[in-house]
Amino acid sequence: MMRDWLDLARESVLNPRLGAARLMLMPLPDAALPLTLALLAVLNGIVYGLILSPVVVLSPVLLALISGAIIWLSAWLLTLVGARLGGHGQFPALLRMVLWLQAIRLVAQVALVLLSALVPPLAPMVGMAAGVWGLYMMVCFVTEAHGFPTRWKAVAALAAVFVLTLVLASLLVAMIGEPAGLAD
């Protein structure tokens, strides 16, 4: 079973569209998505709590909640925006895609932290390459999940979701205010 997941991770990185198709066909129990969301939220909270500045980090629990909310919101917005662009992806499929890519990104982040400790000058270049490739992977996964004929609709969906997320985050900060210590 673990071998299947490692093969899927390799395929997702080397051939994202094929990896996305394979991920959508994998049978998962009903509880897998919410449990994976919770696990990734907690792991993100821990990793961000360790690598971010203490001024930014309020608590790992808050980071985990924010991370989980962003993952869920991203999948939900990708579902809505993709449908507006003619896609047929459903929320569980998009959540599965976002969770899988988040797991891969988390592994890449930990590897980058280790690389920055071992070979500091190389880490920014590898980080930039990983970020660009991660965006390409996301485009391929959204294309596959929605059944878009080209990647351009996925690019448009991701751009719209990015703008919507910025607007929603700005509204949220305006409503509750910014955390103490960030303005200093």
N, C-alpha and C positions, 0 to 999 in steps of 0.2 A: 504493500500500500504506500509506504513512504517513497519507494522507488518511483511509483506513478507520479507522485507530487513533484519529485525532483526532475523527472523527465518533462513534466508539464511546465515547470519553471524554466528549464533550459529552452524548451520550444517557445515559450512565451517571449523570451528575450531574443532568441535568434530568428524566429518567424512569428511575429506577434499575431497576425491575422489567423494563422493556423492554430496557434495556441489558444486564441479566443474561441474559435469554433470548437476546439476540443474541450475547453473549460465549460462551455454551455451544454455540451452533451454529457458531462459527468453527472451521474446520479448522486444527489446529496440528500440527507434527511432534512425534514422541515426545520429542525432546530439548528441546523448548521449555520445559516446566515446570521441570526441574532447572536449566537454564541461567538462566531468569528468576528462580528462587529465589536462585541464586548472585549474579546481578547485583543484585537488590534488597537482598540481605544486605550486599553490599559498599557499595552506595550509601547504605544506612542507616548503616553503620559510619562512612562518611566524614561524612555530614551530622550525625549525633549527635556524632561526634568534634569537629566544628567548633562546635556550638552548646551542648554541655553543659559544665558546670563541670569544670576540670582535675582536681578531687578525685574526681569520679565516673568520669571517663574513664580506664580503665586502658590500653587500647590500641584503635585502630580495628579491628584484627584480631579482638580479643575481642568488641567491639561487633558486628561483622559476624557472628561465629559465634552470638552470643546472638540477634541479630535473625533470622537464618535459622532457628534452632531454634524461636523463638517463632512465626514464620510457619508452619512445618511443623506444629508442635504444635497451633496454632489450627485449621488445616484438618483435621487428624486427629481432634481432639476434636469439632469441628463435625460431622464425618461420623458418629462414634459416637453422640453425643448426639442428633443429628437422626434417626438410625435408630431410637433408642429412643422417639422421639416420633412415629414413623410415617412419617418421611421416606424417600425412596429415593435421595438423593444419594450418589454414589460419591466416594471420596477425590480422584481426579484433577479432578473437577468442582469440588469445594470448594476444592482447592488453587488451581485456576485463578481462582476468584472472589476468594479471599483475596489472591493475588498481584496481581490487577488492581486491587483496592481499595487495596492497599498502594502500588502505583505512583501512583495518583491522590493518595493521602494524602501521599506523599513530595513530589510537585509542590506540593501545597497548603502543606506545611511550608516549603519553600524560598520560596514566595511570601510566607508570613507573616514569615519572617526579613527579607526585603526590605521588606515593609510596615512592620515594626517599626523599621527603620532610617530609612525615609522619613517615616512618620506614626505615631510611637510611641503616641499615645493611641487610635488606631483599631485597632491590632493585636490587643489582647485581645478586643475585641468580635467582630472578624472571626474570630479563632481559636475563640471559643466557638460562633459560628454554624457554622463549618466542622466543628467536632467533633460538634455535634448532627446536622448534615446527614449527616456521615460515618456516624454510628450508624444513621440512617434508611436510608442506602444499604446498609449491611451487612445490616440486617433484610430489605430487599427482595431482596438477592442470595441470602441463605440461604433465604428463602421460595421463590425460583425454583429454586435448586439442588436442594432437597429435594422440591419439588412440594407444599408445604404449601398447604392451602386458604385459610388466613388467615395474617396476619403474626404473630399471637400465639404460634404455635408456634416461629417463628424467634426471637422475643423470649425465650421460655423457653429455647431452645437456647443463645442467646448469654449469657443470665444464668448458666446452668449451666456453660458453658465458662469464663466469667469466674471463677466460684467455684473450679472445678477448677484453673484456671491459678494462682490465688492459693495454693491448697493445695499444688500441685506446686512452685511457686517457693519457698514457705516451707520445704517439706521439703528442697529442694535447698540453700537457704541454711543450714539446720540441719545438713545433712550435710557441706558443704564449708566452712562459716563465711563470714562477710561479708568483703568485700575490705578490706584495710588502708586506714585513712584515712577510712572512711565513719562510723565510730562517734565520731570526734572532734568 
